[in-house]
């Protein structure tokens, strides 16, 4: 699936696609939100939820690796040795 095709999907369809085709990469918290990062083909999708709630608030989609900067402190190279 391409970046633009994914963006054009309804949020419910995006979530379904991530569940079946996305590769979970990392989780993090920001203020009162839980975020989960997925790799999908040549782009990334970040799912936002409120803490204590499973409903998706929104899905942020991006292509540039600079969007990964908030996740870099969570990665330990020792985990991959």
Kinemage of the C-alpha trace (Angstrom):
@kinemage 1
@onewidth
@group {chain A} dominant
@subgroup {mainchain}
@vectorlist {calphas} color= white
{ca unk a 1} P 0.000 0.000 0.000
{ca unk a 2} L 1.267 3.458 -0.801
{ca unk a 3} L 1.510 6.372 1.597
{ca unk a 4} L -1.203 8.387 -0.174
{ca unk a 5} L -3.563 5.395 -0.489
{ca unk a 6} L -3.232 4.707 3.233
{ca unk a 7} L -3.845 8.363 4.108
{ca unk a 8} L -7.037 8.335 2.039
{ca unk a 9} L -8.494 5.443 4.046
{ca unk a 10} L -10.984 6.044 6.850
{ca unk a 11} L -9.298 5.782 10.259
{ca unk a 12} L -11.091 2.487 10.986
{ca unk a 13} L -9.678 0.986 7.765
{ca unk a 14} L -6.222 2.342 8.602
{ca unk a 15} L -6.367 0.596 11.990
{ca unk a 16} L -7.467 -2.658 10.353
{ca unk a 17} L -4.644 -2.440 7.847
{ca unk a 18} L -2.087 -1.780 10.600
{ca unk a 19} L -3.372 -4.748 12.603
{ca unk a 20} L -2.920 -7.118 9.672
{ca unk a 21} L 0.004 -5.621 7.722
{ca unk a 22} L 1.828 -3.156 9.980
{ca unk a 23} L 5.008 -4.082 11.809
{ca unk a 24} L 4.933 -2.827 15.414
{ca unk a 25} L 8.198 -1.042 16.180
{ca unk a 26} L 7.887 0.799 19.489
{ca unk a 27} L 5.589 2.208 22.142
{ca unk a 28} L 5.915 5.401 24.144
{ca unk a 29} L 3.935 7.779 26.326
{ca unk a 30} L 3.494 11.504 25.851
{ca unk a 31} L 1.540 13.483 28.432
{ca unk a 32} L -1.772 11.630 28.805
{ca unk a 33} L -1.397 9.655 25.567
{ca unk a 34} L -0.106 6.208 24.591
{ca unk a 35} L 1.528 5.995 21.197
{ca unk a 36} L 2.426 2.955 19.140
{ca unk a 37} L 4.646 3.138 16.079
{ca unk a 38} L 4.239 0.853 13.059
{ca unk a 39} L 6.259 0.402 9.878
{ca unk a 40} L 4.129 -0.057 6.779
{ca unk a 41} L 6.022 -0.492 3.522
{ca unk a 42} L 8.016 2.702 3.033
{ca unk a 43} L 6.196 4.824 5.631
{ca unk a 44} L 5.340 4.894 9.323
{ca unk a 45} L 2.076 5.174 11.228
{ca unk a 46} L 1.768 6.377 14.816
{ca unk a 47} L -1.440 5.395 16.629
{ca unk a 48} L -2.538 7.788 19.402
{ca unk a 49} L -4.755 6.710 22.302
{ca unk a 50} L -5.631 8.312 25.627
{ca unk a 51} L -4.172 6.559 28.648
{ca unk a 52} L -6.753 4.092 29.951
{ca unk a 53} L -8.762 4.066 26.725
{ca unk a 54} L -8.464 1.662 23.806
{ca unk a 55} L -10.252 3.932 21.324
{ca unk a 56} L -7.938 5.425 18.706
{ca unk a 57} L -7.862 9.218 18.775
{ca unk a 58} L -5.988 9.539 15.498
{ca unk a 59} L -3.310 7.963 13.332
{ca unk a 60} L -0.371 10.136 12.334
{ca unk a 61} L 1.268 8.966 9.100
{ca unk a 62} L 4.717 10.085 7.939
{ca unk a 63} L 7.471 9.118 5.538
{ca unk a 64} L 10.505 11.007 6.796
{ca unk a 65} L 12.871 9.275 9.220
{ca unk a 66} L 13.042 12.513 11.234
{ca unk a 67} L 9.621 11.548 12.611
{ca unk a 68} L 11.327 8.683 14.443
{ca unk a 69} L 13.446 10.949 16.659
{ca unk a 70} L 11.148 10.668 19.694
{ca unk a 71} L 11.548 6.869 19.580
{ca unk a 72} L 15.344 6.732 19.358
{ca unk a 73} L 15.946 7.006 23.136
{ca unk a 74} L 13.757 3.912 23.594
{ca unk a 75} L 15.973 1.701 21.429
{ca unk a 76} L 18.866 -0.199 22.944
{ca unk a 77} L 21.455 -1.715 20.624
{ca unk a 78} L 22.135 -4.322 23.329
{ca unk a 79} L 18.667 -5.736 22.632
{ca unk a 80} L 19.816 -6.714 19.134
{ca unk a 81} L 23.203 -8.282 19.917
